[in-house]
Every structure is written in C-alpha cells, then in structure tokens.
Amino acid sequence: MSVARVTEITASSKKSFQDAIEKGIERAAQTLKNIESAWIKDQKMVIKDGKIAAYRVNMKITFVLAD
C-alpha cells in the first residue's frame, strides 16, 4: 500500500498555459520526490492594457510519501 499526498501550487508564464504547467512541474520536482500526477484545477490570464500579460494555472500535484 502506498501513502500519497496532494499539494496545490500556482505557476505562471508570459508565453502560454502549457509553459506555465511545465514550469510548475519542473519547480515542484526540485522539492517533491516521487511525483505521480498533476491535475489542472484552474486557468487564468492576467490582462494589462487590454493584452494578456501572464498565463496562470492552479494545479494539484500528487506525490508518493511511502510504498
């Protein structure tokens, strides 16, 4: 039996939602071991002067604590 934990993070990018997701996973992997999955909970855009300034994603990351 495995024990897992879920943590929620927010990541952003000036390029795209996909880039924000990839940056978030890369950063989480620096701290969390045994990441198994991620769920994109929410996507938002920051608008400045009528243009997209940033793409933001809120995601839940599941990682295994013990097997």
Phi, psi and omega in degrees: 000137178259153173244127182235162178227150177242131176234148182253133179228161174238134178228153180222160180208151174273348185267307186191168174297318180301317179295321178297319178298311181298318178296319179297316179294316179301316181292318179298322182293340177289334184251320185262137177260154174060044175293130182250327183200166176218143179236125179277109184277323187204147174232136180220158174238143174263126182250130175227130180053038177077009180232156178287121180262331181199151174252131181234142175232139170255127181225153175253127182248130179257130176223148184273130178273320182205151175260000000 
